[in-house]
Amino acid sequence: MSLPTKTQQWILNEKPYAEAVLEGENQTFKLVTTDIPALKDGEVLLKTVYLSNDPAQRGWISPYAIPGRLYMPPVEVGDVMKSMGIFRVVDSRSAAVEVGSLVNAVSGWTEYTVINAKDVVKITPQAGLPETHFLGALGLPGHTAYYGLTQIVKATSEDTVVVSGAAGAVGNIAIQIAKKMIGCKKVIGIAGTDEKCRWVEKLGADVCLNYKSASYKQDLEKETSDLVNVFFDNVAGEILDFMLTRMAKYGRVAACGAIANYNRDNDIIGIKNFYEVVYMRLQILGFINIDWFDHLPEVQALLADEWKKGKLVIGDENETVVDTSFKDIPRTWMLLFSGGNTGKLITKLQE
Amino acid sequence: MSLPTKTQQWILNEKPYAEAVLEGENQTFKLVTTDIPALKDGEVLLKTVYLSNDPAQRGWISPYAIPGRLYMPPVEVGDVMKSMGIFRVVDSRSAAVEVGSLVNAVSGWTEYTVINAKDVVKITPQAGLPETHFLGALGLPGHTAYYGLTQIVKATSEDTVVVSGAAGAVGNIAIQIAKKMIGCKKVIGIAGTDEKCRWVEKLGADVCLNYKSASYKQDLEKETSDLVNVFFDNVAGEILDFMLTRMAKYGRVAACGAIANYNRDNDIIGIKNFYEVVYMRLQILGFINIDWFDHLPEVQALLADEWKKGKLVIGDENETVVDTSFKDIPRTWMLLFSGGNTGKLITKLQE
């Protein structure tokens, strides 16, 4: 097979103030073709197989992003849109990385990537589990859920736990860890469709409520009549605001994400019930999994073990893998913000 | 002296949705006269000398107050408006409490109170300090500032600290404890007039900024160019929202009060920069001093000691004592919300 010399890439064309724009003059991303540089010693050439779709990517392209106040440098206009993914090594000038192996890396919306071999992590799928799980339950989302529940809010079997974005990549694992590993007293999910809610209940939630339902607030009040000790929040915005009124004294909020804010820089719905934080002595604890990155292999092993024992559901149903042509990468990514995924949203690049 | 048989009282007439209303049909408080019951064994009769004015009282009369979600039961329509204060014992059927002594208690806007002797705390002013300090620096405000800084956010000499409401009852002591006792690297106050700011700087703040100044945000950005590790927040609202953008990674917010919200149940300005909590891994820690109440005597002794050494400023300038007729009690209380006080706002009841 002859090696490629050119690659298509999606670069950032304009930073979006609200929802990303797919087409037209103000389009957020632009498709370009560029030369692939020759490999230097220690470098490898990767072909993109799967792309990870993460709400956090919205923050990296915000016009308000301030370098140093993100956990990664922002993506600037003209840069390739940054993304995590799973890649096939197609050429290598490193003894440590063989051609043909699968690796995890931070790259971008590009067909081919030249990268230092030190910056890739070889992945070895468990028998019976597809490699895509290294972007989902056995990757950063699973690690985030475990880190947040066990290290940040230190959930115990005494706790009633609510998880927002419960059908999302992190949320569905958080629900399972809370119920099946920690054995929390009551585990309540919040998601955006009845179908997702039934799935979250199948995963182990005592109940899951659809925040788009007319009776959502009353239902949540009823289900939390004994109040909530731990809120694992992927969403922020109105869902967090209302949840503050349902927290028990000394309740802990694991502030994992704020997807409600990411596409609405100018009309964010603010947190109005802040006085609850004072009156009820709440702790709101922001965290990012990279601060506990060293523990990733041990968490992967632990979660895989729980899966083998039949405790955790890790499988196709935790993922929405969207078969995508290169030109449709932005479109698949935007499913994140319209609730188009159940579990982890993964782009599978068509050959 | 013959003992009184009747007392004037301010009772709650209507729960206010916005700012309390002093006069007219919808007035928040109503003046009544009622009989004083005869003392039973173990009870004492108190005459009100000073009333404590606290932003938290606004929460106790909110129509949205939910019993069990306040640290005190709310005040209901028809109840005497609740208040802490300093009282003179004018009659006693308890061997433990002598007629003529001064006591601290939770009572209300009333000339006379019948109360169980167990619920009063005798106060013994330090030589050189007026008894009013048991409502200010040596009372709950000083205790709150010390508790928040040393136990909740655990401020150290490595920290840059910002205090909002810096000229208030709690804020002015927090500034002093941070700078003079903990020795924090940089201490920045936020207050509502230039005059208050200059006073806060005299107390030890490296700088104090007037949030009503046109250049406030730019000034705060400049003064916090190295970012902020600890924010001791008495205010919430827009000041907290902006401060979230100035916090350093792993910064801690001591959420002590939310006075910006108390009079505006329906048009609260929400926290919009919540994503900063996630990205910067901030901790927002709500607290109420009563959870550490056991330590009050030891904190009083410690602060009095620092005053004796000349380190802490505790004196007339920490208090705004307003000579008030009984009928003007609500009017004096409302100075809290118009920035009418420097340090602790205390009502001195005219004889």
Interface residues (C-beta under 8 A of the other chain):
Chain A: G59 R69 L70 Y71 A236 G237 L240 D241 T245 A255 C256 G257 A258 N261 Y262 I268 I269 G270 I271 K272 F274 Y275 E276 V277 V278 Y279 M280 R281 L282 Q283 I284 L285 G286 F287 I288 D291
Chain B: G59 R69 L70 Y71 A236 G237 L240 D241 T245 A255 C256 G257 A258 N261 Y262 I268 I269 G270 I271 K272 F274 Y275 E276 V277 V278 Y279 M280 R281 L282 Q283 I284 L285 G286 F287 I288 D291
